[in-house]
Amino acid sequence: MDSTILAGPLLRRANSERLVFWLASREALNFRLCLPGRDPLPFSGDGHRQLRVGESCFIQLLDLRLDDPLPTDTHLPYDLQWCRVNEQHWQGMADWGGELCYQGESLPALVIRERLDSLLHGSCRKPHHAAPDGLVAADDWLAERHRQPRQRPALLMMSGDQIYADDVAGPMLTAIHQLIDVLGLYDEQLEGALVADSAELFASPLNYYRRNELLPDTRANVPLQKRFFEGARKPIFTTSSAANHLITLAEVLAMYLLVWSPVPWRLLPDDRPRLDGKLAERYQHERDRLAAFVDGLPAVRRLLANLPSLMIFDDHDVTDDWNLTAAWEESAYGHPFSRRIIGNALAGYLICQGWGNDPDAFAGEPLERLQAWSQDPTGAHQDRLIDSLLAFDGWQYQLDTKPRLLVLDTRTRRWRSESNFSRPSGLMDWEALTELQGEMLHQESVVVVSPTPVFGVKLIEVIQKIFTWLGKPLLVDAENWMAHKGTANVILNIFRHARTPANYVILSGDVHYSFMYDIRLRHRGGEPHIWQITSSGIKNEFPRRLLDVLDRLNRWLYAPRSPLNWFTRRRRLRITPHSPVAASKGERLLNRAGIGHVRFNEQGEPVCVQQITHEGVVDFLEPVDSLKPGLSARPDREADQS
């Protein structure tokens, strides 16, 4: 099979007047798009940005503006063709993209939905986790309705942790280094590290399962080591590892190629590093899990070619506990090595995720710096690119759909604690929240994508608060909307504002379990109406026994008449959990990897809330044709009176 196209196409932002695609290729190429009944449409000028990231690797950012708008709610096969530079022999998708087509089709197809009446959403896709891949389940689900335009979702929203840069399996790191060699991805100098450059890093005996030992070990850098890497160890809730943390930009880019496409895996030799004892056993165990992940990649690639996808980062796209506290930031950005690691992950996010969300947002300095590095990949250009990205404040974006979609950056515009730098920062600062309120004004309804749930499980938030009091917020990921007084008060006041929407749907991930809350303000006649819908993870799950205990304790401690409710910041809200249909009595949290599906009525209210899994579809809100204002389907009888 031809391997000229390494990954993609990913159909990204898509509407009647604009189509955005992302690809990776082994050569410099020209592209054109063929649509039914139209002459071929070339990608040229600013509509085709070709970034060379290695001797044999080019990232293709394709942005096509259409003078003649596409019809909505119509099945539109497309043929993305390429030819080599200075040639005129065009290769159609029949030649190179056969596995992107659903059964009985000769081309992939897109549908531009007139309304945002349904979408898929999820977060947290860790390749070596034991859970099945929710994107494969999503592809199976879409295959059953791909020829029914009005039954297809408007988009796939991935709300964080699309990769785990900080928790990498040994065999995945092997594949990353093999792919770097095959494609000649650019080398890199490393300032402030115990290794001088990427070549020395890859040859180091500390390269596998011991990368945390490469961190600076002087007394001045102990806080860096403790906070930046060891903070990933959380024996209470999860166990993450920095032992194989990605460091170079080449490693980050290779990982994106390997999690989105089967093609790069076919280019790799069947080699493995020399490991002894328990490390060899661990490596083989992770290798077996990765084999199942790789088997599902053709389905993942097909899904992403047929359905528009939008994305936003969360911490693992960069590193665990990213910007959790002001003290963490001071340590991590104050050292050139850790600053480079964070900056490389953010540059990889821009190239592989961020640009496709909103190309216009990056048209100035970020893209200029990126192109300068691509043309001359020296340390100076890389540092200037990283400086630009760390100062950039436009990662958030919105779609002017009906209802309007608002995607929040809860990582880089933090409300830092001024009284104690070790306390958790607010997820958004006052300025960012003011901008958010402005986007909501005079809207009847909005869909808000917040990587972390605005309304989470109270017991877990209380545990996080206790650890914060003890000065250990890094141990429990103490990052929730209620952890910072300023952020909590402002976001709750936005919901109470008279000119903001009557209906809010908040889509979230992050937590590795799924749930749905129906939320109303007390004494306000039913408005606004808020729904917190969380789907997590795509390929990750919470420790089962621990989640069962926490779910049960939360129901007991925060029962409707419990006085503990009055000590929460949400005491003015009436919160009604929706249990998964057919769940055991009182069960509110679903611990099953998959992808969320939400369908909305004309008023922007959810009329269907599901988790699509390999075992089948689980309903939180059973599908109905419409919901009258103020009516909820299948809530628990006992409302959480917080």
LINQUI-V974731 format. One record per pair of residues at least 6 apart in sequence whose ideal C-beta (glycine too) atoms are under 6 Angstrom apart, sorted by the first residue. I is the first residue (numbers start at 1). J is the second residue. D is the distance in whole Angstrom. If there is no record, write none. Layout:
# LINQUI-V974731
i: [I & I]
j: [J & J]
d: [D & D]
This chain:
# LINQUI-V974731
i: [2 & 3 & 4 & 4 & 5 & 5 & 6 & 6 & 6 & 6 & 7 & 7 & 7 & 7 & 8 & 8 & 9 & 9 & 9 & 9 & 10 & 10 & 11 & 11 & 12 & 12 & 12 & 13 & 14 & 16 & 16 & 16 & 17 & 17 & 18 & 19 & 20 & 20 & 21 & 22 & 23 & 24 & 24 & 25 & 25 & 26 & 28 & 28 & 29 & 30 & 31 & 31 & 31 & 32 & 32 & 32 & 33 & 33 & 33 & 34 & 34 & 35 & 41 & 43 & 47 & 47 & 48 & 49 & 50 & 50 & 51 & 51 & 52 & 52 & 53 & 53 & 54 & 54 & 54 & 54 & 55 & 56 & 56 & 57 & 57 & 59 & 61 & 63 & 70 & 72 & 72 & 73 & 73 & 73 & 74 & 75 & 75 & 76 & 76 & 77 & 77 & 79 & 79 & 79 & 81 & 81 & 82 & 83 & 83 & 93 & 99 & 100 & 100 & 100 & 101 & 102 & 102 & 108 & 108 & 111 & 111 & 113 & 115 & 116 & 116 & 116 & 117 & 118 & 118 & 119 & 119 & 119 & 119 & 120 & 120 & 120 & 120 & 120 & 121 & 121 & 121 & 121 & 122 & 122 & 122 & 122 & 122 & 123 & 123 & 123 & 123 & 123 & 123 & 124 & 124 & 124 & 124 & 124 & 124 & 124 & 125 & 125 & 126 & 126 & 126 & 127 & 127 & 127 & 128 & 128 & 128 & 128 & 129 & 129 & 131 & 131 & 131 & 132 & 133 & 133 & 134 & 134 & 134 & 134 & 135 & 135 & 136 & 136 & 137 & 137 & 137 & 137 & 138 & 138 & 139 & 139 & 139 & 141 & 145 & 155 & 155 & 156 & 156 & 157 & 157 & 158 & 159 & 159 & 159 & 159 & 160 & 160 & 160 & 160 & 161 & 161 & 162 & 163 & 163 & 163 & 164 & 165 & 165 & 166 & 166 & 166 & 166 & 166 & 166 & 167 & 167 & 168 & 169 & 170 & 170 & 170 & 171 & 171 & 171 & 173 & 175 & 175 & 176 & 176 & 176 & 177 & 178 & 179 & 179 & 180 & 180 & 182 & 185 & 186 & 186 & 187 & 188 & 188 & 189 & 189 & 190 & 191 & 192 & 192 & 192 & 193 & 194 & 195 & 195 & 198 & 206 & 206 & 208 & 209 & 209 & 211 & 211 & 211 & 212 & 212 & 212 & 215 & 223 & 224 & 224 & 224 & 227 & 227 & 228 & 228 & 229 & 231 & 231 & 232 & 232 & 232 & 234 & 236 & 240 & 246 & 247 & 249 & 249 & 252 & 252 & 252 & 253 & 256 & 257 & 258 & 261 & 262 & 262 & 265 & 275 & 310 & 311 & 312 & 313 & 314 & 314 & 315 & 317 & 318 & 318 & 321 & 322 & 323 & 323 & 323 & 324 & 325 & 325 & 325 & 326 & 326 & 327 & 327 & 332 & 333 & 343 & 346 & 347 & 355 & 357 & 358 & 361 & 365 & 366 & 366 & 369 & 369 & 369 & 370 & 372 & 373 & 373 & 373 & 395 & 396 & 396 & 397 & 398 & 398 & 399 & 403 & 403 & 403 & 403 & 404 & 404 & 405 & 406 & 406 & 406 & 407 & 408 & 410 & 410 & 410 & 413 & 413 & 413 & 414 & 415 & 415 & 415 & 415 & 415 & 415 & 416 & 417 & 422 & 424 & 424 & 424 & 424 & 426 & 426 & 426 & 427 & 427 & 433 & 437 & 440 & 440 & 440 & 441 & 443 & 445 & 445 & 445 & 446 & 446 & 447 & 448 & 449 & 450 & 450 & 451 & 452 & 453 & 453 & 453 & 454 & 454 & 455 & 455 & 456 & 457 & 458 & 459 & 459 & 459 & 461 & 461 & 464 & 464 & 467 & 467 & 467 & 468 & 481 & 481 & 482 & 482 & 488 & 495 & 502 & 502 & 503 & 503 & 503 & 504 & 505 & 505 & 506 & 507 & 508 & 509 & 510 & 511 & 512 & 512 & 512 & 512 & 512 & 513 & 513 & 513 & 513 & 514 & 514 & 514 & 514 & 515 & 515 & 515 & 516 & 516 & 516 & 516 & 517 & 517 & 517 & 518 & 518 & 518 & 518 & 519 & 519 & 519 & 520 & 522 & 522 & 526 & 531 & 533 & 535 & 537 & 539 & 541 & 541 & 542 & 544 & 547 & 551 & 555 & 557 & 558 & 558 & 560 & 560 & 560 & 565 & 565 & 565 & 568 & 570 & 571 & 574 & 575 & 575 & 576 & 576 & 577 & 577 & 578 & 578 & 579 & 579 & 579 & 580 & 580 & 580 & 581 & 590 & 592 & 594 & 594 & 594 & 595 & 596 & 597 & 597 & 598 & 598 & 599 & 599 & 600 & 601 & 601 & 605 & 606 & 607 & 607 & 608 & 609 & 609 & 610 & 610 & 611 & 621 & 622 & 622 & 624]
j: [96 & 263 & 25 & 26 & 25 & 96 & 24 & 257 & 263 & 264 & 24 & 257 & 260 & 261 & 22 & 23 & 21 & 23 & 80 & 305 & 22 & 304 & 110 & 308 & 20 & 22 & 356 & 20 & 308 & 69 & 70 & 112 & 66 & 69 & 65 & 64 & 63 & 356 & 62 & 356 & 60 & 59 & 257 & 58 & 60 & 56 & 58 & 85 & 82 & 83 & 43 & 62 & 82 & 40 & 42 & 81 & 41 & 64 & 80 & 40 & 79 & 78 & 64 & 62 & 63 & 64 & 62 & 61 & 58 & 60 & 59 & 374 & 58 & 374 & 59 & 253 & 183 & 184 & 185 & 186 & 184 & 183 & 184 & 183 & 185 & 351 & 355 & 359 & 112 & 112 & 114 & 114 & 149 & 150 & 149 & 109 & 149 & 109 & 110 & 107 & 109 & 92 & 93 & 107 & 90 & 92 & 91 & 89 & 90 & 107 & 298 & 108 & 302 & 305 & 108 & 143 & 146 & 305 & 306 & 149 & 152 & 154 & 402 & 154 & 401 & 403 & 600 & 153 & 599 & 153 & 154 & 155 & 157 & 138 & 153 & 156 & 595 & 597 & 157 & 507 & 535 & 596 & 134 & 535 & 538 & 595 & 596 & 159 & 160 & 161 & 509 & 510 & 536 & 161 & 509 & 512 & 536 & 537 & 538 & 540 & 538 & 539 & 164 & 539 & 540 & 172 & 290 & 293 & 169 & 286 & 289 & 290 & 539 & 540 & 539 & 541 & 593 & 614 & 296 & 539 & 538 & 593 & 594 & 595 & 300 & 303 & 296 & 299 & 594 & 612 & 613 & 614 & 303 & 595 & 299 & 302 & 303 & 612 & 151 & 308 & 310 & 307 & 309 & 310 & 449 & 311 & 312 & 449 & 451 & 509 & 314 & 451 & 509 & 510 & 314 & 316 & 311 & 255 & 259 & 317 & 316 & 246 & 345 & 232 & 242 & 245 & 316 & 319 & 320 & 240 & 241 & 244 & 286 & 208 & 283 & 286 & 286 & 287 & 290 & 244 & 258 & 268 & 251 & 254 & 255 & 202 & 268 & 254 & 264 & 250 & 254 & 267 & 250 & 250 & 377 & 198 & 198 & 248 & 197 & 379 & 197 & 336 & 335 & 336 & 337 & 337 & 214 & 201 & 204 & 248 & 213 & 214 & 273 & 243 & 279 & 243 & 244 & 245 & 229 & 242 & 243 & 225 & 331 & 331 & 335 & 338 & 328 & 331 & 332 & 338 & 242 & 321 & 474 & 240 & 242 & 320 & 475 & 476 & 320 & 252 & 341 & 344 & 347 & 344 & 345 & 348 & 348 & 352 & 264 & 264 & 301 & 297 & 298 & 294 & 283 & 357 & 353 & 407 & 349 & 451 & 510 & 322 & 349 & 342 & 345 & 474 & 411 & 329 & 411 & 414 & 479 & 422 & 424 & 425 & 416 & 421 & 421 & 422 & 338 & 339 & 386 & 389 & 385 & 362 & 397 & 397 & 394 & 388 & 388 & 392 & 384 & 385 & 388 & 385 & 381 & 381 & 382 & 385 & 409 & 408 & 409 & 407 & 406 & 439 & 405 & 445 & 446 & 447 & 604 & 443 & 446 & 447 & 439 & 446 & 448 & 449 & 450 & 427 & 451 & 452 & 428 & 429 & 432 & 425 & 425 & 426 & 429 & 484 & 486 & 487 & 425 & 423 & 471 & 473 & 478 & 479 & 483 & 484 & 486 & 487 & 481 & 487 & 490 & 494 & 446 & 500 & 501 & 499 & 501 & 501 & 503 & 604 & 501 & 504 & 505 & 506 & 507 & 506 & 508 & 510 & 510 & 508 & 532 & 534 & 481 & 506 & 517 & 532 & 480 & 554 & 558 & 550 & 553 & 554 & 480 & 482 & 476 & 478 & 475 & 476 & 478 & 478 & 488 & 491 & 488 & 569 & 569 & 528 & 527 & 528 & 529 & 604 & 605 & 530 & 531 & 606 & 532 & 533 & 534 & 536 & 536 & 536 & 536 & 537 & 540 & 541 & 542 & 542 & 547 & 589 & 591 & 534 & 535 & 590 & 611 & 534 & 588 & 589 & 533 & 578 & 609 & 620 & 532 & 575 & 577 & 531 & 576 & 632 & 635 & 530 & 573 & 575 & 574 & 572 & 574 & 630 & 606 & 609 & 596 & 593 & 593 & 591 & 593 & 591 & 591 & 591 & 589 & 586 & 564 & 564 & 565 & 638 & 639 & 641 & 571 & 641 & 642 & 642 & 642 & 642 & 639 & 640 & 642 & 635 & 639 & 588 & 636 & 620 & 635 & 587 & 588 & 636 & 590 & 618 & 620 & 619 & 611 & 613 & 611 & 612 & 613 & 612 & 611 & 610 & 612 & 606 & 609 & 607 & 608 & 606 & 607 & 626 & 627 & 621 & 624 & 627 & 623 & 620 & 621 & 617 & 619 & 618 & 633 & 633 & 634 & 633]
d: [5 & 5 & 6 & 5 & 5 & 6 & 4 & 6 & 5 & 6 & 4 & 5 & 5 & 4 & 6 & 4 & 5 & 5 & 5 & 5 & 4 & 5 & 6 & 5 & 4 & 6 & 3 & 4 & 4 & 4 & 5 & 5 & 5 & 5 & 5 & 5 & 5 & 5 & 4 & 5 & 4 & 6 & 6 & 5 & 6 & 5 & 6 & 5 & 4 & 5 & 5 & 6 & 5 & 5 & 5 & 5 & 5 & 6 & 6 & 5 & 4 & 6 & 6 & 5 & 5 & 6 & 6 & 4 & 6 & 6 & 4 & 4 & 5 & 5 & 6 & 6 & 5 & 5 & 4 & 6 & 3 & 5 & 5 & 4 & 6 & 6 & 6 & 5 & 5 & 5 & 4 & 5 & 5 & 6 & 6 & 5 & 5 & 6 & 5 & 4 & 5 & 5 & 5 & 6 & 4 & 5 & 5 & 6 & 5 & 6 & 5 & 5 & 5 & 4 & 6 & 5 & 5 & 5 & 5 & 5 & 5 & 4 & 5 & 5 & 4 & 6 & 5 & 5 & 4 & 5 & 5 & 5 & 6 & 6 & 5 & 5 & 5 & 6 & 4 & 5 & 6 & 5 & 6 & 5 & 4 & 4 & 5 & 4 & 4 & 5 & 2 & 6 & 5 & 4 & 6 & 6 & 5 & 3 & 6 & 4 & 4 & 4 & 5 & 6 & 5 & 6 & 6 & 5 & 4 & 5 & 5 & 6 & 5 & 5 & 5 & 5 & 4 & 4 & 5 & 5 & 4 & 5 & 4 & 4 & 5 & 6 & 4 & 5 & 5 & 5 & 6 & 5 & 6 & 4 & 4 & 6 & 4 & 5 & 4 & 4 & 6 & 5 & 4 & 5 & 6 & 5 & 6 & 5 & 5 & 4 & 3 & 4 & 5 & 6 & 5 & 4 & 6 & 5 & 6 & 6 & 5 & 4 & 5 & 6 & 6 & 5 & 6 & 5 & 5 & 5 & 6 & 4 & 4 & 6 & 4 & 6 & 5 & 4 & 5 & 5 & 6 & 6 & 5 & 4 & 6 & 6 & 5 & 4 & 5 & 5 & 5 & 5 & 4 & 6 & 4 & 5 & 4 & 5 & 5 & 5 & 6 & 4 & 6 & 4 & 4 & 5 & 5 & 5 & 6 & 5 & 5 & 5 & 5 & 5 & 6 & 6 & 6 & 5 & 5 & 5 & 6 & 5 & 5 & 5 & 5 & 6 & 5 & 5 & 5 & 5 & 4 & 5 & 4 & 4 & 5 & 4 & 6 & 6 & 5 & 5 & 5 & 4 & 6 & 6 & 6 & 3 & 6 & 4 & 5 & 5 & 5 & 4 & 5 & 5 & 5 & 5 & 4 & 5 & 5 & 4 & 6 & 4 & 6 & 6 & 4 & 5 & 6 & 6 & 6 & 5 & 6 & 6 & 6 & 6 & 4 & 4 & 4 & 5 & 5 & 5 & 3 & 5 & 6 & 6 & 5 & 4 & 4 & 5 & 6 & 6 & 6 & 4 & 5 & 6 & 5 & 4 & 6 & 5 & 4 & 6 & 4 & 5 & 5 & 6 & 4 & 4 & 6 & 5 & 4 & 5 & 5 & 5 & 6 & 6 & 5 & 4 & 5 & 4 & 5 & 6 & 6 & 5 & 4 & 4 & 6 & 3 & 4 & 6 & 5 & 5 & 5 & 4 & 6 & 5 & 5 & 6 & 5 & 3 & 6 & 3 & 6 & 6 & 5 & 5 & 6 & 5 & 6 & 5 & 5 & 5 & 4 & 3 & 5 & 6 & 5 & 5 & 5 & 6 & 5 & 5 & 5 & 4 & 6 & 5 & 5 & 5 & 5 & 4 & 5 & 6 & 5 & 6 & 6 & 4 & 5 & 6 & 5 & 4 & 6 & 5 & 6 & 5 & 6 & 6 & 5 & 5 & 5 & 6 & 5 & 5 & 5 & 5 & 5 & 4 & 5 & 6 & 5 & 6 & 5 & 4 & 6 & 5 & 5 & 5 & 5 & 6 & 4 & 5 & 6 & 5 & 5 & 6 & 5 & 4 & 5 & 5 & 6 & 5 & 5 & 4 & 5 & 4 & 4 & 5 & 6 & 6 & 4 & 5 & 6 & 4 & 6 & 5 & 5 & 5 & 6 & 5 & 5 & 6 & 3 & 6 & 6 & 5 & 5 & 5 & 6 & 5 & 5 & 6 & 6 & 6 & 6 & 5 & 6 & 5 & 6 & 5 & 4 & 5 & 4 & 6 & 6 & 4 & 6 & 4 & 4 & 4 & 5 & 5 & 6 & 6 & 5 & 6 & 5 & 5 & 6 & 4 & 6 & 5 & 5 & 5 & 4 & 5 & 6 & 4 & 6 & 5 & 5 & 6 & 4 & 6 & 5 & 5 & 5 & 6 & 5 & 5 & 4 & 4 & 4 & 5 & 5 & 5 & 5 & 6 & 6 & 6]
